[in-house]
Amino acid sequence: MSLTSRIANIFSTSPSPHLAPSDETRRIGAFSSGGYGAIQDPQTELDRKNLLEETMEEEEEARPPYLHSMLAGGIGGTTGDLLMHSIDTVKTRQQGDPHIPSKYTSLSSTYSKIFRQEGVRRGLYGGVTPAFLGSFPGTIIFFGVYEYSKRHMIDAGVNHSLAYLAGGFIADLAASVVYVPSEVLKTRLQLQGRYNNPFFKSGYNYRSTLDATRTIARQEGVSALFYGYQATIWRDLPFSALQFAFYEQERNLAMKWVGGSDIGLPLEIATAATAGGMAGVITCPLDVVKTRIQTQINPPEAAPVGPAMKSSNLQRGASQVSGAAYTPASMHASPSKRAISTSSPSTTVPKSGSVPLDTSSMVTGLRTIYRTEGIAGCFRGVGPRFVWTSVQSSTMLVLYQVLLKHMKTLQLAVDEGNDIA
């Protein structure tokens, strides 16, 4: 099935070939009220009520408790984020490098250079503490809100596909309050690397996550922890909505094909990876604009530029990209308050010589890139983004399903023990 057909089917209002229990519930209700016309096999009113009760019980049994969903989602999402953290560090260095020419080029050379010069803990895994502190509660909130909103919309008669789509959208909006500030801290520490880093001057120099939080709040205000919030929301809300709409539909098809709810590990991985990958491809233009808005360096104010000014301008460029306070020698210059690209997965490295967007509008940015760079510019970095979102999504969602099964088994064992006691 083509990507276009998949997207069309997502928003189709025709009945799904695989009806979930709640669909059956509505069908039975419609039959009993005559909504679907005559019933081929007449049943008594008692039989219909018994069937309705059995179906409702099956539906409730198929829905895991909210606590199970939240814990499984939190562990799965955090594991996926931490698994991709070193690659995220490489992309952050490439995106936020203020040096001209850039110190970092390809992904492989950047990875090896950071590892060789700065090691794993302070280098490739710099910023892992705020990443964890934001990812775990953020995904707990996400899955809790997603399950709650999805179930209530389905029970209210909303089309399943629209419920999945809206549920992902609402859940990401709720979680963004937690994960955006953590991402700002994470990306600054990733760009900085080691404290007093002798190999890379980023414009940041925090001793720890706590020191970074205090310094940003004191020097730039608490609002600085939400730099890039609007651009992040523009990209991540559609991504999460599409990811879960694709995932739920593909998993329903897989369950129909297998003939049960246990579709096996290969299909679990395939459905999760393709859902994340397709959502990543579709939202790639939004990722391109978000990255360009957050990482571009504002041109310096018109002034004679002599040899003595070149070094100062480069230093100011680093401050502008990072949003950090500028050095006393250049306090007369007002630094830009743009953060480097926050919120994984951001896989687009700005092209050298790209036209400055000079806007915070996502729509204006899309138009500018399309007009100056064409469709290829809008999908710059689509390959890495597809791989990134596929791996992260499959890790998160496969672990989510595995943990739900283990929690259900454990809960049944506990319940049986209580019954015996």
C-alpha positions in Angstrom: 0.0 0.0 0.0 1.4 3.4 -0.9 2.1 6.2 1.6 -0.7 8.3 0.0 -3.2 5.4 0.4 -2.2 4.9 4.1 -2.8 8.6 4.8 -6.1 8.6 3.0 -7.2 5.5 5.0 -6.3 7.1 8.3 -8.9 9.9 7.7 -11.4 7.7 6.0 -14.8 7.6 7.8 -15.7 4.2 6.3 -15.9 1.3 8.8 -12.5 -0.3 9.5 -12.2 -4.0 8.4 -11.0 -4.7 11.9 -13.6 -3.6 14.4 -12.4 -2.9 17.9 -14.6 -3.9 20.8 -16.0 -0.4 21.1 -17.1 -0.6 17.4 -18.9 -3.9 18.2 -20.6 -2.2 21.1 -21.9 0.6 18.9 -23.0 -2.0 16.3 -25.0 -3.9 18.9 -26.6 -0.8 20.1 -27.5 0.2 16.6 -28.9 -3.2 15.9 -31.1 -3.2 19.0 -32.5 0.3 18.0 -33.0 -0.6 14.4 -30.3 1.7 13.2 -28.8 -0.8 10.7 -32.1 -2.3 9.6 -33.3 -5.8 10.0 -31.1 -8.3 11.7 -30.3 -11.4 9.7 -30.4 -13.7 12.7 -33.2 -12.6 15.1 -32.3 -12.6 18.8 -34.3 -12.0 21.9 -33.8 -8.8 23.8 -32.1 -10.7 26.6 -29.6 -12.3 24.2 -28.7 -8.8 22.8 -28.3 -7.4 26.3 -26.0 -10.3 27.3 -23.9 -9.9 24.2 -23.6 -6.2 24.8 -22.5 -6.8 28.4 -19.9 -9.4 27.3 -18.5 -7.1 24.6 -18.2 -4.2 27.1 -16.4 -6.4 29.5 -14.0 -7.5 26.8 -13.4 -3.9 25.8 -12.6 -2.9 29.4 -10.3 -5.9 29.8 -8.4 -4.9 26.6 -7.7 -1.5 28.0 -4.7 -1.5 30.4 -5.0 0.5 33.6 -3.8 4.1 33.3 -0.9 3.5 35.7 0.3 0.6 33.6 0.2 2.7 30.4 2.0 5.6 32.0 4.8 3.5 33.5 5.3 1.4 30.4 5.3 4.5 28.2 7.7 6.4 30.5 10.2 3.5 30.5 9.9 2.9 26.8 10.1 6.6 25.8 13.1 7.3 28.1 14.9 4.2 26.8 14.4 5.3 23.2 15.7 8.8 24.0 18.7 7.6 25.9 19.6 5.1 23.1 19.7 7.9 20.6 21.4 10.5 22.9 24.9 10.3 21.4 23.6 10.7 17.9 21.5 13.6 19.1 24.7 15.2 20.6 26.4 14.9 17.2 23.5 16.7 15.5 23.4 19.4 18.2 27.1 20.1 17.6 26.6 20.3 13.9 23.6 22.6 14.2 25.0 24.9 16.8 28.7 25.2 15.8 29.5 28.9 15.6 32.9 28.4 14.0 33.6 29.4 10.4 34.4 27.1 8.7 32.5 24.6 10.8 34.6 22.3 13.1 32.2 19.4 12.4 31.2 18.0 9.0 29.9 14.5 8.5 28.0 12.5 11.2 30.7 9.8 11.4 33.7 12.2 11.7 31.9 14.4 14.2 31.0 11.3 16.3 34.6 10.0 16.3 36.1 13.5 17.0 33.9 14.1 20.1 34.6 10.6 21.4 38.3 11.0 20.9 38.6 14.5 22.4 36.0 14.5 25.1 35.0 10.9 25.8 31.6 9.4 26.5 30.2 10.9 29.7 31.1 14.5 29.1 31.2 14.3 25.4 28.8 12.1 23.5 26.5 11.8 26.6 26.8 15.4 27.7 23.4 16.7 28.8 22.1 13.2 29.6 20.9 14.2 33.1 18.4 16.8 31.9 17.4 14.5 29.1 16.4 11.8 31.5 14.8 14.2 33.9 12.6 15.5 31.1 12.0 12.4 29.1 10.7 10.1 31.9 8.0 12.5 33.4 7.3 13.8 29.9 6.5 10.4 28.4 4.5 9.5 31.6 2.3 12.5 31.0 2.1 11.8 27.3 0.8 8.3 27.6 -1.5 9.1 30.5 -3.1 12.0 28.6 -3.1 10.0 25.3 -4.9 7.0 26.8 -7.4 9.2 28.6 -8.3 11.4 25.7 -8.4 8.6 23.2 -10.7 6.4 25.2 -13.1 9.2 26.1 -13.3 10.2 22.4 -13.9 6.7 21.2 -16.6 6.1 23.9 -18.2 9.3 22.8 -18.5 7.9 19.2 -15.6 9.7 17.6 -14.1 7.9 14.6 -11.2 5.8 15.8 -8.6 7.3 13.4 -9.5 10.8 14.5 -9.4 9.8 18.1 -5.9 8.5 17.7 -4.8 11.6 15.8 -6.3 14.0 18.3 -5.1 12.0 21.3 -1.5 12.2 20.1 -1.9 15.9 19.5 -3.4 16.7 22.9 -0.9 14.4 24.7 2.2 16.1 23.2 0.8 19.5 24.1 0.4 18.4 27.7 3.9 16.9 27.8 5.6 19.8 26.2 5.5 21.9 29.4 8.0 19.4 30.9 10.1 18.3 27.9 10.8 21.7 26.3 12.7 23.2 29.4 14.6 19.9 29.8 15.5 20.0 26.1 16.9 23.6 26.4 19.2 22.5 29.2 20.1 19.3 27.4 21.0 21.0 24.1 23.1 23.6 25.8 25.1 21.0 27.7 25.5 18.9 24.6 26.9 21.8 22.7 29.2 22.8 25.5 30.6 19.4 26.2 33.2 19.4 29.0 33.4 22.2 31.5 36.1 24.6 30.3 36.2 22.5 27.1 39.6 23.1 25.4 38.5 21.5 22.1 35.3 23.5 21.4 34.1 27.0 22.3 30.3 27.0 22.3 29.5 30.1 24.3 28.3 28.0 27.2 30.3 26.9 30.3 28.1 25.4 32.9 29.5 23.2 35.7 26.4 20.9 35.9 22.7 20.7 35.1 21.8 22.5 38.3 24.4 25.2 37.6 23.0 25.6 34.1 19.4 26.0 35.4 20.5 28.6 38.0 22.7 30.5 35.6 20.0 30.7 32.9 17.3 31.7 35.3 19.5 34.4 36.9 21.1 35.9 33.7 18.3 35.4 31.1 15.2 34.8 33.2 13.0 31.7 33.7 11.4 32.3 30.3 14.7 31.4 28.6 14.0 27.8 29.6 11.2 27.9 27.0 13.3 29.2 24.1 12.0 27.6 20.9 8.7 26.5 22.5 6.5 27.7 19.6 8.7 26.2 16.9 9.0 23.0 18.8 5.2 22.7 19.2 4.7 23.4 15.5 6.8 20.3 14.7 6.2 17.9 17.5 2.4 18.1 17.8 1.8 17.0 14.2 4.5 14.4 14.5 3.0 12.8 17.6 -0.5 12.9 16.2 0.5 11.2 12.9 2.8 8.7 14.7 0.1 7.4 16.9 -2.6 7.5 14.3 -0.4 5.4 12.0 0.7 3.1 14.8 -2.8 2.3 16.1 -4.1 1.6 12.5 -1.2 -0.6 11.5 -1.4 -2.5 14.7 -5.1 -3.1 14.2 -4.3 -4.5 10.7 -1.6 -6.7 12.2 -3.9 -8.1 14.8 -6.5 -8.9 12.1 -3.9 -10.6 10.0 -2.6 -12.7 12.9 -6.0 -13.3 14.4 -5.2 -12.1 17.9 -3.9 -9.3 20.1 -0.4 -10.9 20.4 1.2 -10.0 17.0 4.7 -11.1 17.9 8.0 -9.2 18.2 8.8 -8.8 14.4 5.4 -7.2 13.7 5.6 -5.1 16.8 8.9 -3.7 15.6 7.6 -3.2 12.0 4.5 -1.4 13.0 6.2 0.9 15.4 9.2 1.7 13.1 7.1 2.4 10.0 4.7 4.6 12.0 7.5 6.7 13.4 9.3 6.8 10.1 6.3 7.9 8.1 5.4 10.6 10.6 9.0 11.8 10.5 9.1 12.0 6.7 5.8 13.9 6.6 6.8 16.4 9.2 10.3 16.9 7.8 9.6 20.4 6.3 8.5 21.5 9.8 11.7 20.2 11.3 13.7 22.0 8.6 12.1 25.4 9.4 12.3 24.8 13.2 16.0 24.1 13.0 16.7 27.1 10.7 14.7 29.5 12.9 16.5 28.3 16.1 20.1 28.0 14.8 20.5 30.8 12.3 22.9 33.6 13.3 21.6 37.1 13.0 23.7 39.3 10.8 25.8 41.8 12.9 24.8 45.4 12.9 26.2 47.5 10.1 29.7 48.6 11.1 33.2 48.7 9.7 34.8 45.3 10.1 38.5 45.4 10.4 40.9 42.6 11.5 40.3 43.4 15.2 36.6 43.0 14.8 36.6 39.6 13.1 37.3 37.6 16.3 34.7 39.7 18.2 32.0 39.0 15.5 32.7 35.2 15.7 32.4 35.3 19.5 29.1 37.3 19.2 27.9 34.7 16.6 28.4 31.9 19.2 26.5 33.9 21.8 23.6 34.6 19.3 23.3 30.9 18.4 23.3 29.8 22.0 21.3 32.6 23.5 23.9 32.9 26.2 24.9 36.2 27.8 27.6 38.0 25.8 31.0 38.9 27.1 31.5 42.3 28.8 33.7 43.4 25.9 30.7 43.5 23.6 27.8 44.3 25.9 26.7 47.0 23.5 25.6 44.3 21.2 22.2 42.8 22.0 22.5 39.0 21.7 19.8 37.0 20.0 17.6 34.9 22.2 17.4 31.9 19.9 18.2 28.6 21.4 19.7 25.8 19.3 17.3 23.3 18.0 15.4 21.7 21.0 13.4 18.5 21.3 14.5 15.3 19.6 14.5 14.2 16.9 16.0 17.1 15.1 18.1 15.8 12.2 18.5 18.7 9.8 21.8 20.5 9.6 21.4 24.0 8.1 22.9 24.2 4.7 25.9 26.5 4.3 24.8 29.8 2.6 21.1 29.2 3.1 18.9 32.3 2.9 18.3 33.7 6.5 14.6 33.3 7.4 14.5 36.4 9.6 11.1 35.3 11.0 9.6 33.3 13.8 6.6 32.3 11.6 6.6 28.6 10.6 4.4 29.4 7.6 6.6 32.2 6.4 9.6 30.0 6.9 8.1 27.2 4.8 7.3 29.6 2.0 10.8 31.1 2.0 12.6 27.8 1.9 10.3 26.4 -0.8 10.8 29.6 -2.9 14.6 29.7 -2.6 15.5 26.0 -2.3 12.5 24.1 -3.7 11.0 20.9 -2.5 14.5 19.4 -1.9 15.2 22.2 0.6 12.0 21.5 2.5 13.0 17.8 2.9 16.6 18.4 3.7 17.8 15.7 6.1 14.8 13.5 5.4 16.9 10.3 5.3 18.5 10.7 8.8 15.2 11.9 10.1 13.5 8.7 8.8 16.1 6.5 10.4 16.0 8.5 13.7 12.3 8.5 14.1 12.0 4.8 13.1 14.6 3.6 15.7 13.2 5.9 18.5 9.6 5.0 17.8 10.2 1.2 17.6 12.2 1.2 20.8 9.6 3.2 22.7 6.5 1.5 21.4 7.8 -2.1 21.4 9.0 -1.7 25.0 5.6 -0.2 25.8 3.8 -3.3 24.6 6.2 -5.7 26.2 6.0 -4.0 29.6 2.2 -3.8 29.4 2.1 -7.6 28.9 4.4 -8.2 31.9 2.4 -5.8 34.1 -0.8 -7.6 33.1 0.7 -11.0 34.0 2.0 -9.6 37.3 -1.4 -8.1 38.1 -3.2 -11.4 37.4 -0.7 -13.2 39.6 -1.3 -10.7 42.4 -5.1 -11.0 42.0 -5.0 -14.8 42.1 -2.9 -14.7 45.3 -5.4 -12.3 46.9 -8.2 -14.6 45.9 -6.5 -17.7 47.4 -5.7 -15.8 50.6 
